[in-house]
Amino acid sequence: MKNEMRCADVRLWRIVLIAGIFVTGATLVTPAAEAAPAFISCPTGDYENVDHACVHRPEQSQTQPDGATVQCRDGEYGFAQHRRGACSGHGGVDHWLASVPS
């Protein structure tokens, strides 16, 4: 008799738990250890760099644009704030126009 009551109690708790999940929309997922940094929305023509700052995308120009830090091998001028990844997708760095950190 005691064993039958325990089984009934367990079944009842399962039903209550499942009903609670459906009613509240709760999920049984453990939270992530660390949330990823929020994406910032950069203006058109800019991209988000590793420091989560908006940086102007490389551009084609006959003369060096204000703020350009690098000229890429495809001739476009870049505005990179770090050496790593500068001119990726543009054939790499042709030469630096300003001193930027590694």
C-alpha positions in Angstrom: 0.0 0.0 0.0 2.8 2.5 0.9 4.6 1.7 -2.3 1.5 2.3 -4.4 1.0 5.7 -2.7 4.6 6.7 -3.4 4.2 5.9 -7.1 1.0 7.9 -7.1 2.7 10.8 -5.4 5.6 10.7 -7.9 3.2 10.6 -10.8 1.2 13.6 -9.4 4.4 15.6 -9.0 5.5 14.9 -12.6 2.1 16.0 -13.8 2.3 19.2 -11.8 5.8 19.9 -13.0 5.0 19.3 -16.7 1.8 21.4 -16.4 3.8 24.2 -14.8 6.3 24.2 -17.6 3.5 24.5 -20.2 1.7 27.1 -18.3 4.7 29.4 -17.6 6.6 28.6 -20.8 9.6 27.7 -18.7 12.4 25.6 -20.1 14.7 23.2 -18.4 17.9 24.7 -19.9 20.8 25.8 -17.7 21.9 29.4 -18.2 25.2 30.1 -20.0 28.2 30.6 -17.8 28.9 34.0 -19.4 26.8 36.1 -21.7 28.4 37.2 -25.0 29.0 41.0 -25.3 26.2 42.8 -26.8 26.4 43.6 -30.5 26.5 47.2 -31.2 24.7 48.6 -34.3 27.2 50.5 -36.4 26.2 53.0 -39.1 26.1 51.9 -42.7 29.7 51.8 -44.0 31.2 50.9 -40.7 31.9 47.5 -39.0 32.3 46.5 -35.3 36.0 45.7 -34.5 37.3 43.4 -31.7 37.0 46.3 -29.2 33.3 46.6 -30.0 34.0 50.0 -31.6 32.6 51.1 -35.0 35.3 51.5 -37.6 34.8 52.9 -41.2 35.1 50.1 -43.8 38.0 50.3 -46.4 37.2 52.6 -49.3 38.5 53.3 -52.8 39.9 56.8 -53.2 42.2 58.8 -55.5 43.8 60.5 -52.5 44.3 59.4 -48.9 41.1 59.9 -46.9 41.2 61.6 -43.5 41.7 59.1 -40.8 43.0 56.3 -43.1 45.6 54.2 -41.3 46.5 51.7 -44.0 46.5 51.1 -47.7 45.5 47.6 -48.7 47.0 45.7 -51.6 43.8 46.1 -53.7 44.4 49.9 -53.4 41.6 50.6 -50.9 42.3 52.7 -47.9 41.5 51.2 -44.5 40.8 52.7 -41.1 42.0 49.8 -38.9 42.7 50.4 -35.3 44.8 47.2 -34.9 47.3 45.4 -37.2 45.7 42.0 -36.8 43.0 41.5 -39.5 43.7 44.8 -41.2 42.8 44.6 -44.9 41.5 41.1 -44.6 39.4 40.5 -47.7 41.4 43.2 -49.5 44.6 41.3 -50.3 46.4 42.2 -47.1 48.3 45.3 -46.1 50.3 47.1 -48.8 51.7 49.8 -46.3 50.8 51.5 -43.1 49.9 55.2 -43.1 49.8 55.6 -39.3 51.0 53.8 -36.3 48.4 51.4 -34.8 48.7 48.8 -32.0 49.4 45.2 -32.8 
